[in-house]
């Protein structure tokens, strides 16, 4: 059982609880579909294809966690720093707050632009 197959457990559990409290067949059908997909992946003999799917899922999960961490750090630093995007290369540049109008030099492309900090 790989990570993608384990990830199917989350919607299965959610749909099971939803079908217990809401009298709707959609959640029951969704539960069965997720269970069938999970077992299809587990019992499949096409191992290279399942490995490729799992690697895509792991890459997606890694990028999602990285983006969430980046946004959390940026949110925590919002009182101390201002964040701007370079007008030419769209690189995010962090500058300290409270210095008035300053000339910001992009570390990636060396473009200079003026912004209020």
Biotite code that builds the C-alpha atoms (Angstrom):
import biotite.structure as struc

atoms = struc.array([
    struc.Atom([0.000, 0.000, 0.000], chain_id="A", res_id=1, res_name="UNK", atom_name="CA", element="C"),
    struc.Atom([1.619, 3.241, -1.135], chain_id="A", res_id=2, res_name="UNK", atom_name="CA", element="C"),
    struc.Atom([0.982, 6.837, -0.102], chain_id="A", res_id=3, res_name="UNK", atom_name="CA", element="C"),
    struc.Atom([-1.658, 7.488, -2.764], chain_id="A", res_id=4, res_name="UNK", atom_name="CA", element="C"),
    struc.Atom([-3.637, 4.430, -1.682], chain_id="A", res_id=5, res_name="UNK", atom_name="CA", element="C"),
    struc.Atom([-3.436, 5.626, 1.914], chain_id="A", res_id=6, res_name="UNK", atom_name="CA", element="C"),
    struc.Atom([-4.653, 9.040, 0.780], chain_id="A", res_id=7, res_name="UNK", atom_name="CA", element="C"),
    struc.Atom([-7.858, 7.382, -0.430], chain_id="A", res_id=8, res_name="UNK", atom_name="CA", element="C"),
    struc.Atom([-8.626, 6.520, 3.201], chain_id="A", res_id=9, res_name="UNK", atom_name="CA", element="C"),
    struc.Atom([-9.369, 10.171, 4.038], chain_id="A", res_id=10, res_name="UNK", atom_name="CA", element="C"),
    struc.Atom([-12.304, 10.568, 1.621], chain_id="A", res_id=11, res_name="UNK", atom_name="CA", element="C"),
    struc.Atom([-13.503, 7.074, 2.540], chain_id="A", res_id=12, res_name="UNK", atom_name="CA", element="C"),
    struc.Atom([-13.710, 7.976, 6.219], chain_id="A", res_id=13, res_name="UNK", atom_name="CA", element="C"),
    struc.Atom([-15.275, 11.358, 5.445], chain_id="A", res_id=14, res_name="UNK", atom_name="CA", element="C"),
    struc.Atom([-17.919, 9.804, 3.184], chain_id="A", res_id=15, res_name="UNK", atom_name="CA", element="C"),
    struc.Atom([-18.674, 7.082, 5.734], chain_id="A", res_id=16, res_name="UNK", atom_name="CA", element="C"),
    struc.Atom([-19.316, 9.631, 8.470], chain_id="A", res_id=17, res_name="UNK", atom_name="CA", element="C"),
    struc.Atom([-21.300, 11.855, 6.111], chain_id="A", res_id=18, res_name="UNK", atom_name="CA", element="C"),
    struc.Atom([-23.456, 8.935, 4.993], chain_id="A", res_id=19, res_name="UNK", atom_name="CA", element="C"),
    struc.Atom([-24.204, 8.076, 8.639], chain_id="A", res_id=20, res_name="UNK", atom_name="CA", element="C"),
    struc.Atom([-25.493, 11.574, 9.425], chain_id="A", res_id=21, res_name="UNK", atom_name="CA", element="C"),
    struc.Atom([-26.955, 12.612, 6.083], chain_id="A", res_id=22, res_name="UNK", atom_name="CA", element="C"),
    struc.Atom([-29.508, 10.370, 4.459], chain_id="A", res_id=23, res_name="UNK", atom_name="CA", element="C"),
    struc.Atom([-28.121, 10.714, 0.949], chain_id="A", res_id=24, res_name="UNK", atom_name="CA", element="C"),
    struc.Atom([-26.905, 7.963, -1.370], chain_id="A", res_id=25, res_name="UNK", atom_name="CA", element="C"),
    struc.Atom([-24.243, 10.160, -2.948], chain_id="A", res_id=26, res_name="UNK", atom_name="CA", element="C"),
    struc.Atom([-21.924, 9.726, 0.046], chain_id="A", res_id=27, res_name="UNK", atom_name="CA", element="C"),
    struc.Atom([-22.469, 5.968, 0.034], chain_id="A", res_id=28, res_name="UNK", atom_name="CA", element="C"),
    struc.Atom([-21.683, 5.738, -3.677], chain_id="A", res_id=29, res_name="UNK", atom_name="CA", element="C"),
    struc.Atom([-18.602, 7.962, -3.220], chain_id="A", res_id=30, res_name="UNK", atom_name="CA", element="C"),
    struc.Atom([-17.430, 5.664, -0.419], chain_id="A", res_id=31, res_name="UNK", atom_name="CA", element="C"),
    struc.Atom([-17.735, 2.597, -2.629], chain_id="A", res_id=32, res_name="UNK", atom_name="CA", element="C"),
    struc.Atom([-15.971, 4.328, -5.520], chain_id="A", res_id=33, res_name="UNK", atom_name="CA", element="C"),
    struc.Atom([-13.035, 5.313, -3.282], chain_id="A", res_id=34, res_name="UNK", atom_name="CA", element="C"),
    struc.Atom([-12.800, 1.789, -1.863], chain_id="A", res_id=35, res_name="UNK", atom_name="CA", element="C"),
    struc.Atom([-12.800, 0.253, -5.354], chain_id="A", res_id=36, res_name="UNK", atom_name="CA", element="C"),
    struc.Atom([-10.105, 2.703, -6.526], chain_id="A", res_id=37, res_name="UNK", atom_name="CA", element="C"),
    struc.Atom([-7.984, 2.005, -3.467], chain_id="A", res_id=38, res_name="UNK", atom_name="CA", element="C"),
    struc.Atom([-8.166, -1.770, -3.927], chain_id="A", res_id=39, res_name="UNK", atom_name="CA", element="C"),
    struc.Atom([-7.593, -1.429, -7.672], chain_id="A", res_id=40, res_name="UNK", atom_name="CA", element="C"),
    struc.Atom([-4.355, 0.424, -6.948], chain_id="A", res_id=41, res_name="UNK", atom_name="CA", element="C"),
    struc.Atom([-3.284, -2.053, -4.260], chain_id="A", res_id=42, res_name="UNK", atom_name="CA", element="C"),
    struc.Atom([-3.991, -5.197, -6.289], chain_id="A", res_id=43, res_name="UNK", atom_name="CA", element="C"),
    struc.Atom([-2.824, -3.890, -9.673], chain_id="A", res_id=44, res_name="UNK", atom_name="CA", element="C"),
    struc.Atom([-0.022, -5.790, -11.385], chain_id="A", res_id=45, res_name="UNK", atom_name="CA", element="C"),
    struc.Atom([1.067, -2.764, -13.407], chain_id="A", res_id=46, res_name="UNK", atom_name="CA", element="C"),
    struc.Atom([3.614, -1.702, -10.807], chain_id="A", res_id=47, res_name="UNK", atom_name="CA", element="C"),
    struc.Atom([5.512, 0.891, -12.923], chain_id="A", res_id=48, res_name="UNK", atom_name="CA", element="C"),
    struc.Atom([2.261, 2.728, -13.675], chain_id="A", res_id=49, res_name="UNK", atom_name="CA", element="C"),
    struc.Atom([1.217, 2.703, -9.996], chain_id="A", res_id=50, res_name="UNK", atom_name="CA", element="C"),
    struc.Atom([4.695, 3.889, -8.991], chain_id="A", res_id=51, res_name="UNK", atom_name="CA", element="C"),
    struc.Atom([4.454, 6.766, -11.478], chain_id="A", res_id=52, res_name="UNK", atom_name="CA", element="C"),
    struc.Atom([1.028, 7.761, -10.119], chain_id="A", res_id=53, res_name="UNK", atom_name="CA", element="C"),
    struc.Atom([2.369, 7.630, -6.576], chain_id="A", res_id=54, res_name="UNK", atom_name="CA", element="C"),
    struc.Atom([5.363, 9.810, -7.494], chain_id="A", res_id=55, res_name="UNK", atom_name="CA", element="C"),
    struc.Atom([3.049, 12.404, -9.057], chain_id="A", res_id=56, res_name="UNK", atom_name="CA", element="C"),
    struc.Atom([0.959, 12.399, -5.889], chain_id="A", res_id=57, res_name="UNK", atom_name="CA", element="C"),
    struc.Atom([4.044, 12.744, -3.667], chain_id="A", res_id=58, res_name="UNK", atom_name="CA", element="C"),
    struc.Atom([5.311, 15.628, -5.818], chain_id="A", res_id=59, res_name="UNK", atom_name="CA", element="C"),
    struc.Atom([1.911, 17.353, -5.599], chain_id="A", res_id=60, res_name="UNK", atom_name="CA", element="C"),
    struc.Atom([1.797, 16.856, -1.810], chain_id="A", res_id=61, res_name="UNK", atom_name="CA", element="C"),
    struc.Atom([5.346, 18.170, -1.391], chain_id="A", res_id=62, res_name="UNK", atom_name="CA", element="C"),
    struc.Atom([4.609, 21.294, -3.460], chain_id="A", res_id=63, res_name="UNK", atom_name="CA", element="C"),
    struc.Atom([1.400, 21.899, -1.529], chain_id="A", res_id=64, res_name="UNK", atom_name="CA", element="C"),
    struc.Atom([3.174, 21.624, 1.843], chain_id="A", res_id=65, res_name="UNK", atom_name="CA", element="C"),
    struc.Atom([5.970, 23.883, 0.613], chain_id="A", res_id=66, res_name="UNK", atom_name="CA", element="C"),
    struc.Atom([3.475, 26.523, -0.548], chain_id="A", res_id=67, res_name="UNK", atom_name="CA", element="C"),
    struc.Atom([1.559, 26.383, 2.744], chain_id="A", res_id=68, res_name="UNK", atom_name="CA", element="C"),
    struc.Atom([4.790, 26.725, 4.737], chain_id="A", res_id=69, res_name="UNK", atom_name="CA", element="C"),
    struc.Atom([5.901, 29.657, 2.572], chain_id="A", res_id=70, res_name="UNK", atom_name="CA", element="C"),
    struc.Atom([2.588, 31.450, 3.035], chain_id="A", res_id=71, res_name="UNK", atom_name="CA", element="C"),
    struc.Atom([2.634, 30.794, 6.794], chain_id="A", res_id=72, res_name="UNK", atom_name="CA", element="C"),
    struc.Atom([6.148, 32.230, 7.105], chain_id="A", res_id=73, res_name="UNK", atom_name="CA", element="C"),
    struc.Atom([5.177, 35.238, 5.024], chain_id="A", res_id=74, res_name="UNK", atom_name="CA", element="C"),
    struc.Atom([2.090, 35.792, 7.176], chain_id="A", res_id=75, res_name="UNK", atom_name="CA", element="C"),
    struc.Atom([4.201, 35.604, 10.361], chain_id="A", res_id=76, res_name="UNK", atom_name="CA", element="C"),
    struc.Atom([6.665, 38.167, 8.948], chain_id="A", res_id=77, res_name="UNK", atom_name="CA", element="C"),
    struc.Atom([4.023, 40.656, 7.765], chain_id="A", res_id=78, res_name="UNK", atom_name="CA", element="C"),
    struc.Atom([4.608, 43.061, 10.694], chain_id="A", res_id=79, res_name="UNK", atom_name="CA", element="C"),
    struc.Atom([8.347, 43.331, 10.059], chain_id="A", res_id=80, res_name="UNK", atom_name="CA", element="C"),
    struc.Atom([8.720, 43.038, 6.284], chain_id="A", res_id=81, res_name="UNK", atom_name="CA", element="C"),
    struc.Atom([6.952, 44.063, 3.059], chain_id="A", res_id=82, res_name="UNK", atom_name="CA", element="C"),
    struc.Atom([6.930, 41.710, 0.096], chain_id="A", res_id=83, res_name="UNK", atom_name="CA", element="C"),
    struc.Atom([7.097, 42.930, -3.483], chain_id="A", res_id=84, res_name="UNK", atom_name="CA", element="C"),
    struc.Atom([7.380, 41.244, -6.863], chain_id="A", res_id=85, res_name="UNK", atom_name="CA", element="C"),
    struc.Atom([10.060, 42.287, -9.307], chain_id="A", res_id=86, res_name="UNK", atom_name="CA", element="C"),
    struc.Atom([8.388, 43.912, -12.344], chain_id="A", res_id=87, res_name="UNK", atom_name="CA", element="C"),
    struc.Atom([10.587, 42.056, -14.845], chain_id="A", res_id=88, res_name="UNK", atom_name="CA", element="C"),
    struc.Atom([11.077, 38.523, -13.476], chain_id="A", res_id=89, res_name="UNK", atom_name="CA", element="C"),
    struc.Atom([8.270, 38.283, -10.827], chain_id="A", res_id=90, res_name="UNK", atom_name="CA", element="C"),
    struc.Atom([10.761, 37.215, -8.123], chain_id="A", res_id=91, res_name="UNK", atom_name="CA", element="C"),
    struc.Atom([9.441, 37.916, -4.606], chain_id="A", res_id=92, res_name="UNK", atom_name="CA", element="C"),
    struc.Atom([11.619, 40.429, -2.768], chain_id="A", res_id=93, res_name="UNK", atom_name="CA", element="C"),
    struc.Atom([11.409, 40.998, 0.990], chain_id="A", res_id=94, res_name="UNK", atom_name="CA", element="C"),
    struc.Atom([12.256, 44.456, 2.373], chain_id="A", res_id=95, res_name="UNK", atom_name="CA", element="C"),
    struc.Atom([12.042, 45.793, 5.952], chain_id="A", res_id=96, res_name="UNK", atom_name="CA", element="C"),
    struc.Atom([9.131, 48.067, 6.803], chain_id="A", res_id=97, res_name="UNK", atom_name="CA", element="C"),
    struc.Atom([9.390, 51.695, 7.884], chain_id="A", res_id=98, res_name="UNK", atom_name="CA", element="C"),
    struc.Atom([12.180, 53.058, 5.680], chain_id="A", res_id=99, res_name="UNK", atom_name="CA", element="C"),
    struc.Atom([10.067, 55.255, 3.389], chain_id="A", res_id=100, res_name="UNK", atom_name="CA", element="C"),
    struc.Atom([10.598, 55.122, -0.371], chain_id="A", res_id=101, res_name="UNK", atom_name="CA", element="C"),
    struc.Atom([13.542, 52.887, -1.158], chain_id="A", res_id=102, res_name="UNK", atom_name="CA", element="C"),
    struc.Atom([15.246, 51.584, -4.273], chain_id="A", res_id=103, res_name="UNK", atom_name="CA", element="C"),
    struc.Atom([14.909, 47.814, -4.321], chain_id="A", res_id=104, res_name="UNK", atom_name="CA", element="C"),
    struc.Atom([17.309, 45.724, -6.385], chain_id="A", res_id=105, res_name="UNK", atom_name="CA", element="C"),
    struc.Atom([16.058, 42.308, -7.451], chain_id="A", res_id=106, res_name="UNK", atom_name="CA", element="C"),
    struc.Atom([18.588, 39.642, -6.408], chain_id="A", res_id=107, res_name="UNK", atom_name="CA", element="C"),
    struc.Atom([17.752, 37.488, -9.419], chain_id="A", res_id=108, res_name="UNK", atom_name="CA", element="C"),
    struc.Atom([17.829, 39.876, -12.399], chain_id="A", res_id=109, res_name="UNK", atom_name="CA", element="C"),
    struc.Atom([19.356, 43.034, -10.828], chain_id="A", res_id=110, res_name="UNK", atom_name="CA", element="C"),
    struc.Atom([16.415, 45.217, -11.878], chain_id="A", res_id=111, res_name="UNK", atom_name="CA", element="C"),
    struc.Atom([15.965, 48.284, -9.709], chain_id="A", res_id=112, res_name="UNK", atom_name="CA", element="C"),
    struc.Atom([12.520, 49.605, -8.777], chain_id="A", res_id=113, res_name="UNK", atom_name="CA", element="C"),
    struc.Atom([11.280, 52.099, -6.218], chain_id="A", res_id=114, res_name="UNK", atom_name="CA", element="C"),
    struc.Atom([8.629, 51.191, -3.675], chain_id="A", res_id=115, res_name="UNK", atom_name="CA", element="C"),
    struc.Atom([7.456, 52.446, -0.285], chain_id="A", res_id=116, res_name="UNK", atom_name="CA", element="C"),
    struc.Atom([8.545, 50.185, 2.525], chain_id="A", res_id=117, res_name="UNK", atom_name="CA", element="C"),
])
